């Protein structure tokens, strides 16, 4: 049933799978439209970040979905859903997968993937959502300045079938979107918080005022992160307002 409600489009090359779907017409009866590319010439990350990927080696795709029961002020639930779908899929292969807030995929401190969410609103509700995903799968060498990039092949020492990986992620995403449709927001939030990188203990951060030590407290429905510093002060940040510092960096 899920397969019939999902349309898959495979491209050899595109500037960005998110861009491809931005002007794609809605298809009646399709819960999701998934576009996968062998190569992206302008793959994007959060903000101005650019995603490096060797052609034909990794999993680069975007999903256009039409979520139900998602208020505009809770649209971060969709970011949590796709992050958890990716995390669950990879966790079954290598274990110890974590989500670095807001939506990077990490394994033992190394970045394996990233996610970019774009929502279209209709009044006070989310109408459409494009979820762009990049996962390092079979690429063995990286030339980016990105710290500690890692591929699946570095961990399991064999190539991974990217088509199987994609279908497993979409299956898991469907399950989370069904939970959202039934307003199981608290379940998804709890799963997300339990999956967070640096979710326990004190760690080093930097904001506009300087560096500090803090521990994770919670995620707001809006997607903001709450940290409590070592002076006991509660700090609330939106994306890009706080930076995770490398543990070996000078504090």
C-alpha positions in Angstrom: 0.0 0.0 0.0 2.8 2.4 0.9 4.6 1.8 -2.5 1.5 2.8 -4.5 1.2 6.1 -2.5 4.8 7.1 -3.2 6.2 8.3 -6.5 10.0 7.8 -7.0 11.9 10.0 -9.5 15.6 9.2 -10.3 17.8 11.9 -11.7 21.4 11.6 -13.0 22.1 15.2 -12.1 20.3 18.2 -10.7 21.3 21.4 -9.0 19.3 20.5 -5.9 16.6 17.9 -5.3 14.9 20.4 -3.0 14.9 22.9 -5.9 13.5 20.2 -8.2 10.5 19.6 -5.9 9.9 23.2 -5.1 8.1 23.7 -8.4 6.8 20.1 -8.8 3.0 19.8 -9.2 1.1 17.9 -6.6 -0.1 14.5 -7.8 -3.4 13.3 -6.7 -3.3 10.2 -4.5 0.4 10.4 -3.8 1.3 10.7 -0.1 5.0 11.4 -1.0 7.1 12.2 -4.0 10.7 11.2 -3.7 13.5 12.6 -5.9 16.9 10.9 -5.8 19.9 12.3 -7.6 23.3 10.7 -8.4 24.8 14.1 -8.4 23.8 17.6 -7.0 25.7 20.6 -8.4 24.4 22.9 -5.7 23.4 20.7 -2.8 22.5 22.7 0.3 22.8 22.4 4.0 21.6 24.7 6.8 22.2 28.4 6.1 24.9 28.9 3.5 26.5 25.5 4.0 27.2 23.4 0.9 27.0 19.6 0.9 30.0 17.8 -0.6 29.2 14.5 -2.4 31.0 12.4 -4.9 28.7 11.5 -7.8 27.1 8.1 -7.6 28.5 7.3 -4.1 26.0 8.7 -1.6 22.3 9.0 -1.0 21.0 12.4 -2.0 17.2 12.8 -2.1 14.3 15.0 -1.2 10.7 14.1 -0.2 7.7 16.2 -0.9 4.9 15.4 1.5 1.6 16.9 2.5 1.4 16.5 6.3 -1.8 16.5 8.2 -2.4 18.1 11.6 0.8 20.2 11.7 0.3 23.7 12.9 2.7 26.3 11.6 4.2 26.9 15.0 4.9 23.1 15.4 6.5 22.5 12.0 9.7 21.3 13.7 7.9 18.0 14.3 8.5 17.3 10.6 12.2 17.9 11.0 12.2 15.5 13.9 10.3 12.9 11.9 12.7 12.7 9.0 15.7 12.9 11.3 14.4 9.9 13.3 13.5 8.0 10.1 17.1 8.4 9.0 18.5 7.7 12.4 16.4 4.5 12.9 17.4 3.2 9.4 21.2 3.7 10.0 21.0 2.5 13.6 19.9 -0.9 12.4 23.1 -1.1 10.2 25.8 0.3 12.5 24.2 1.3 15.9 25.1 4.3 18.0 23.5 6.8 15.5 22.6 10.2 17.1 21.0 13.4 15.9 22.9 16.6 16.4 20.4 19.4 16.9 18.7 20.4 14.8 19.0 17.7 12.2 22.6 16.4 11.5 23.2 12.7 11.6 26.2 11.7 13.7 28.1 8.5 14.6 30.6 8.7 17.5 31.2 12.4 16.9 31.5 12.1 13.1 29.0 13.7 10.7 27.3 11.1 8.4 24.4 13.2 7.0 22.4 16.3 7.0 18.8 17.4 6.5 17.2 20.6 5.2 13.4 21.2 5.7 11.3 23.7 3.7 7.6 24.1 4.6 4.8 25.9 2.7 2.0 27.2 4.9 -1.7 27.6 4.3 -3.1 29.9 7.0 -2.0 28.6 10.4 -1.2 25.0 9.1 1.6 23.4 7.1 0.4 22.6 3.6 3.5 21.0 2.0 6.9 20.0 3.3 10.1 19.3 1.3 12.6 17.3 3.3 16.1 17.2 1.7 18.5 14.5 2.9 22.2 13.8 2.2 23.8 10.7 3.7 27.4 9.7 3.2 27.2 6.0 2.1 30.0 4.7 -0.2 32.3 7.8 -0.5 35.7 7.1 0.9 37.6 10.4 0.4 36.4 13.9 1.4 38.0 17.2 0.5 35.6 19.5 2.4 36.5 21.7 5.3 33.6 20.0 7.2 35.0 18.5 10.4 35.1 14.7 10.7 33.0 13.6 7.7 32.2 9.9 7.7 30.6 7.3 5.4 28.9 4.0 6.1 31.7 2.3 4.1 34.2 3.6 6.7 32.3 1.7 9.4 31.2 -1.5 7.8 33.9 -1.8 5.2 31.6 -2.8 2.4 29.4 -1.0 -0.1 25.7 -0.4 0.8 22.8 -0.7 -1.6 21.5 2.9 -1.7 18.1 1.9 -3.2 17.4 -0.4 -0.2 18.6 2.3 2.2 16.3 4.9 0.6 13.2 2.6 0.7 13.9 1.8 4.3 14.0 5.5 5.2 10.8 6.2 3.4 9.1 3.3 5.2 10.2 4.7 8.6 9.2 8.2 7.6 5.7 7.0 6.7 5.4 5.5 10.2 6.4 8.8 11.8 4.1 10.9 9.5 1.2 8.5 10.5 2.0 9.3 14.2 1.9 13.0 13.4 -1.5 12.6 11.6 -2.7 11.0 14.9 -1.2 13.9 16.9 1.3 11.7 18.7 3.6 14.7 19.0 4.9 13.8 22.5 6.0 10.4 21.4 8.1 11.8 18.5 9.5 14.6 20.7 10.6 12.0 23.4 12.2 9.8 20.7 14.0 12.8 19.3 15.3 14.0 22.7 16.5 10.5 23.5 18.4 10.3 20.3 20.3 13.6 20.6 24.1 14.0 20.3 25.4 15.4 23.6 22.1 14.7 25.2 23.8 13.9 28.5 26.4 15.7 30.6 28.0 19.1 30.3 29.6 20.2 27.0 31.1 23.3 25.5 29.1 25.8 23.5 29.5 29.2 22.1 26.9 32.0 21.5 27.1 35.6 20.6 28.4 36.5 24.1 31.1 33.8 24.3 31.8 30.3 25.4 30.2 28.4 28.2 29.5 24.9 29.6 26.0 23.6 29.7 23.9 20.5 29.6 20.9 19.7 27.5 17.4 20.2 29.1 14.7 19.9 26.4 13.5 20.9 22.9 10.6 23.3 22.5 7.7 22.5 20.2 9.1 25.4 18.0 12.4 23.5 17.7 14.4 25.8 20.0 16.9 24.1 22.3 17.0 24.6 26.1 20.4 24.4 27.8 21.3 24.9 31.5 24.7 26.3 32.0 27.0 25.5 34.9 25.8 28.6 36.8 22.3 27.2 36.7 20.9 29.6 34.1 18.5 28.3 31.5 19.4 29.4 28.0 17.0 29.1 25.0 18.3 29.1 21.4 17.0 29.0 17.9 19.0 27.3 15.1 22.3 29.0 14.4 22.2 31.0 17.6 24.5 28.5 19.5 27.5 26.5 18.3 28.6 23.1 19.5 32.3 23.4 20.3 34.7 20.5 19.7 35.6 18.9 23.0 39.3 19.4 22.4 39.0 23.1 21.7 40.3 25.6 24.2 37.6 26.7 26.6 
